[in-house]
Amino acid sequence: MKRSAWRYLWKSEDIRNKLLITLLLLILYRMAANIPVPGVNREVLSNLTSFTGAGGQLIGLLDLLSGGTVSTFSILAMGVYPYITAQIILQLLVPIIPALEAKLKDNPREGQKWMERWTVILTVPMATLSAVGQINIFNSFASSMGLPPLMQLDFASGTLLTAVATIFTMIAGTMFGIWLGQLISEYGIPNQGLSLIIFAGIVAKVPSHLGSILVDQNGWWLLLIILAILALTIFAIVYVQQGRRNVPVLFPGRRVGNRMSMPVRSSLPLMVNMAGMIPLIFAQSILTFPAVVASFFVNSSTEWVSSLASSIYRTFGAGNIWYSILYFVMVVLFTFFYTDVLFTQQNYGENLKKQGAQIPGVVRGAPTQKYLTKVQRRITLPGALFLGVVAVLPYILAFVMPGMSTSGLLLVSSAGLLIVVGVVRDTFTIIEAELCQNILFC
C-alpha cells in the first residue's frame, strides 16, 4: 500500500468507527484497572511494591504482565492471562486427544466454537488458582518482611465470606477484561482485543518506569543505555519475527480452453518463530506454579515442610541464577513443542496434495509433511535460542549491570517487548488491510 494512503485513514467511516470503539474500550479497561480489590491492606501493599529484592522483582514482573494492576491490586490484578493459559492448554491437548483433533477436522467452524466455549469455562478454575496463589505469594513476602498479611484468606476462620468475596471479585475482573477484549475484536480492530488489552497496560507503566530511572543519580546515563538496549532488542525481535524460509513449491498448470498453462513456481514461507510469545507465557506460568504451591506451606508448623517450601519458593521466585537457567531451557523447549503442535495442525503435506502441488524432489502427502517438519525444526532452533536469550535478558543485565534499577530491567522485559512489538506490527498490518479493502489504495 502507498504510504500516502494513510492520510485517508480518518476519512474512512468504517475504520474511524473501529478505531474510536477500540480507544473507548481501552479507556474503560484502564479506568477499571483503578478499582481496588476489597480487603487489601494498602499500607502493606505499598511496602511490598517498593521492595527491591528478589521478591520485588517477581512482583514487578507480575505487575508488568498484568498491565500495572498488581501494584494497586485492582480487580484486574490477574489481567487476561488465565484465559490465555486456558487457551494454550486446550491447544496442546488437541494433538494428544484424538477425539478433539477429529472434532476440529470434521467441522472446523463448530470445532472452533467448541474450543472458544471450553476456553472460557476452563478460565474460571485457572483464574481461581491464580487468584489464591497470587494472594498467598504476597502474604508470604509480607511474612518474610515482618509485615501483616496483605489480606486474610483463612477459610477456617470467620473471614470466610471476605475471602470468597475477594476471590470472586478478582475472577469477575478477569472475565470483564476478557469480555472487553472480545468486544474490541468484534467491533474494533479485528482479532486484536486481548493483545491490545495487555499492550495498553504495558504502555501505561512505561512513564512510571522512566520516572523511576530518572530519579537515580546517574539517571540520564542509565536511561541512554536502556534506550540503546531497547532499540537493539526491538530491531532483533522484528528481524527474527519477519524471518522466513521459502520452500520452493510447484503448482500444476491449469487448462484454459484447449490449451494447458505451464506449471507455476511458487514458494511456501516457513516462519523462524511461529510460536510468537506463547512459549514465554507458558514457561512463566509453569515456573511460577511451584512458587504458588510452596507459598501454602511456607508457614507450616512442621519444620522440614516449611524449610522445603521456603527453598522451592526461593528457587522459583525469580531473581536467582537457577530461575534464569530454567526459564531459558523451558522457553527453548516450549518453542519447539508449540511450533510442532501448530505445524502438525496445519498439515501442509495433505493440503498441498489436494491442490496438486509438489515440492521438487519430494513425494506428495506424508513424505512432504515429514520433509517440511524437518525444515521447520531446523529453522526453529535459532528462533528458539533467540527467544530464550530475550527471555533472560533482564537477568543478564542485572548480572552485568548490578546497579540497574528494577524499573530499568522491567523496561527491557522479554514478554513486554515481544507483546509491544508484535501488537504494533499486527495492528498496522490489519489497518493496512482494512484501508486496502475500504478505499482500494493498494
N, C-alpha and C positions, 0 to 999 in steps of 0.2 A: 504494500500500500504506500502511496506517496505521502511524504511527511506533511505536505500542505493540507492533506485531508483532515488532520487533527484539529484545524481551526474550525471545522464544521461540527465538532463534537457536540457542542451545546445546541446546535440548530436542529439536531435530530430529536424529535419529541420522545420517541421510544427510549433512546439511550439516556436522554436527560432525566426522564422519569425513573429509570432504573438506578442511575447514579444518586438521585435525590433520596429514593427509598432506602438504598444501601446506607447512605450517610445518616439518615434519621434513625435507622435501626441500630447502627453502631453507636450513635449518641445515646440512645436508650439503654444499650448494654453498658456503656461506661457510667451512666447515671446509676444503674442498678448495682454496679460494682462498688458503690459507696454505701450501700445498705448493710449495716453490721449484723453478724450472727448474734442472736440473744445469748446471754450468759457468759460472754467473754470478759475476762479481766483485762481491761485496756492498759493498765499500768504494767502488768506482766508482759503483755504483747509488745509494748514499746521497748522494754529491756531485752527481749529475745531478738527482735529485729535489728537492734543496734549492736548485737554481739558479733565479734569479728573472727571467732574461732571456726573450727570445722563445722560445728552446728550452725553457725551463722551463714556459712557458705551453702549448706543444704537448704536452709530457709530461703536464702536468696535465690537459689535455683528453682525451688518450688514457687517462689514469688514471680519469677520470670515466666515460667511455663504457664502459670495461671493468669498472666496478664496483670500482675501487680496487685492482685486481690488478696494474697496471703498476708502481706504486710499489714493490711487493715482487717483481715479475717472477715471478709464480707460474705454475703450469701453465695457469691460466685467464686469462693476460695478454691474450689476444685477445678474451675474452668469447665471446658468441654472434654477433658481428657478421659474421663470414664467411658464416654461414648466412643472415642477413637480407639481406646483399648479393647472395648467390646467388638468393634468393627474388625480390628486386626485379628482377634481370637477366632471369630467366625470365618474370616478369610483363610486362616491357617487350618481350620477344621475341614474345609471343603475337599482338599485332596486326600485327607485321611479317612473321611466317612464317604463311602461310595454312593449312598443314598442322596446325600447333599449334592455331590457332583452330578449325578444323573438328573436331579431336580432342576439344576441350573442349565444343563444342556438341553433337556427336553423342551422346556418352556422358559427361555431366558427372562421374559418380562415378568411372569409370575414368580420365577425364582428370585429375581431382584427385589420384588415386593416382599417376599418371604424373608429375605436377608435383612431388609430395612426394618421390618416389624420385629424380628428377633434381636436385632441390634439394640433397638430401643428397650426391649424387655430385659436384655442382659445388662444394659446400662445401669438399671436400678440396683442390683446386688453389687456391681462394681463400684458404684458411687457410694453405697453404704459402707463397703470395706474401706474405700479411700477416705471417707469422712472420719470413721472411727480411728483409722491408722494415723491420719494427719493430726487429729487432736491428741492422740497418745504420744506422737513424736514431740509435739510442742510441750506437753506435760512433762515428758522425760527430760527435755532440755531445761525446763524450768526447775525441775527437781535437782538436776546436776549443778545448777547455779544457785541453789538455796532459795528459790522463789516459790511462792504458792502455785498451784496448778492454774493453767490458762483457763480451764473450765472443768467442772466436775462431770465425770462420766461414770460414776459409781452406780451401776444399775441396781445394786442390792440395797442401796440406802434410800432415803426419802427424796433423792434428786432424780428419780426415775423419769418423771414427767418432763423435767428440764432437759435431761439427756436425750430423750426421744424427740422433743421439740427441736433441739439443736441439730440432730442428725437429719430429721425430716426437712428442716429449713435449708440445709446445705444440699440435700438431694434435689429439693424443689428449685434451688438456684441453678444447679447444673442443668436440669431439664428445661428451665426457662432460657438459658443460654443456647441450648441445642435448638429449641423452638425458634429463637431469633435467627440462628444460623440457617435453618431450613427456610424461613421467610425470605432471607436475603437471596438464597439460591433460587427460590421460586419467583420472586417479584423484583429482585435487584440484579446484581451481577450473577449470572448462572454458574452453578456448581462451585461457588467460592465462599459460601456462607460461613462454615466453620473455620476455614482458613483465615478469612478476614476478621472473625471474632478474635482469634488468637493474635493475629497481626496487630490489631488495634491495641490490644493490651500491652504487647511488647513495645510498640512505638510510644505508648503513653508513659512508659517507665524511662525512656531514654533521657528526657530533660533532667529528671531527678538524679540519674546516674552521672550525667555530665556535671551537674552542680556539685555532687559529692566529690568528684575528681578535682574540680577547680578550687575547692576549699583547701586542698592539700598545699603544703608549702611549695612544692615543685609541680603544682597542678598543670600549668601550661605545657611544660615539657612532657609530662606524663600524658596529657591529652593529645599532643602531637604524635607521640609514639603509638598510642592506642589507635588514633585515626589512620596512621600509616599501616598498622597491622590489619585494621578493618578493611582498608582499601585492597590490600594484597589478598586477604582471605576471601573477600567478596568476588574479586577477579577470578581467583582459583575456583570458587564454587560455581560461578557462571560458566567458566571454561569447561569444567568437568561435567556439569549438568547438560551442557549443549553437545558433549562428546557423543559421536555416533560411529558405528562400524557398518559400512554399507556393504551388504552381501549381494552379489550380482544375481538377478533373477531373470529368467527368460519366459516371457508370456507368449502363448501361441498366437499365430496370425488369425485374423477374422475374415470370413467370406463377405465380400461386398459385391453383390450381383453375381456375375460369373467369374469374378477374379478373387484370388486369395491374397490377402495382405501379408507382408513379411512379418516374422516374429518380432516382438517388441522387447528390447533390452531395458530392464529397469533395475532397481535395487531395493533391498529390504533393510531399512535402517534399524540397527540394534543399539539401544542406549547403553552407555557406560555405567550410568547409575539409574537403573529402572526403579529401584525401591524408594528413592527420594529420602524423606526424613523419617519414614516409618521405622527403620532399624534403631534410630536414636530414641524414639518414643518408647518402643518396646523394650529396649535394653535398659532404659531408665526405670521403667515400670517393674521389670524383673529384679533389678538391683536394689530398688527401694523396698521391695516386698519383704526381704529378710529383716530390714530395719523396722518395718511396721510390725511384724510378728514379734521381734525381740522387745519392742517397746512395751508390750503387755507384761513382760516378765522381768524387766529391769529392777523393779522394786519388790521382787519376790522375797518372802521371808526365808526361803531355802537359799543358803549361801552359794552353793555351786550353780544353781539355776540362775541366780542374779548375776554371778560372775560370767557365766557363759553368755547370757543375754547381753550384758554390757559389752563383751568382746565382739559379738556379732554386730551389735549396734554401732560400735566404733568403726568396724571394718567396712560396713555398708552405709555409713553415714556421710560419705563424701569427704573430700579434703585430705585423703591419705593416698599413699602410693599404690596400695593394693586395690583400692577402689578404681583408680585410674587404669591400672593394668586390666582388671576385669571388665571395665567399661569398654576399653579398646577392643579386647578379644570378642566380647559379646556383640559389639556393633559390626565387626567384620563377619562373624558367623551369621548373625541375623540378616545381614545384607545378602549373603549367598543364599540363605534359606528362603527369604521372602522373594528374592528375584526368581528362584527356581519355581516357587509356587505360582507367581504371576505368569511366568513364561509357559509353564505347563498348562495353565488355564486358557491361554491364548491359542495354543495348538496350531502354530504356524504350518506345520507339516501337512495336516489334514486340510486346512483352508487353502493352501497353495495347490494341493492336489485337486480340490474341487474346481479351481479356476483353470486347471490345466497347465499351471505354471511349474517351472522346474529350475532348481539351482544347477548350473552346468557341472556335470560330472557326479551328481548325487541323485540316487533313485528317489522317486516321489514317495510321499506318505511317511511312514515311521522312520526310514533312514534319513529323510530330510529333517524331521524333528530332532533326531539324535545329533545330526551334524550341527544344526542351529543351536541346540542346547550346549554343545561343546564350545562353540564360538562365543556364546553368551557368557558362559562361565569364565572363559579366558579373559574377556574384556571387563568382566565384573571385578576381577582381582584388583587391578589398580584403583577402580572406583571404590571398592570396599576399604582398601587400605587408606585412601584419601579421606573417606568418611570417618574412619577410626581416628586419624590424626586430627581432623577438625573437631571431633567429639572431645578429645582430651586436650585440645589447645589451651583452654583456660588453666588446666592443671600444669601444663608445660610452662606457661608464662608465670604461674605462681612460683614454680621452682627456679626459673631463670631470673625472674624479677621479683624477689620476695617482698619488695616494698610496694608492689602494686596493690591498690585497694580492691576490696570485693566488688565495688561498682565497676571498676575497670575490667575485672575478669568477667563480670556478667555481660558487659557490652560486647565482648568477643565470644560469648557463649555459642556453642555449635548449634543447638536447637534454635536459638533466637535468630542467628544469621541465616540458617537454611530456610526457616519459615519466612523471614522478611524477603530474602532474595527470591524464593520460589513464588510467594504470593504476588509480589510486584511484577515478576515476569509473566506469570499466568494471567493476571488481571489485565495487563496491557495487551496480551495476545487475544484475550476474549473480547476486549473493547475494540481491538482492531478488526476482528472477525465480524463484530456487530456493525461496525461502520461500513465494512465491505458489503454486508447484506442489506443494510438500510439505505445507504447513499450511493452504493455502486461506484466507489472510487478506486477499486483495485483493478 
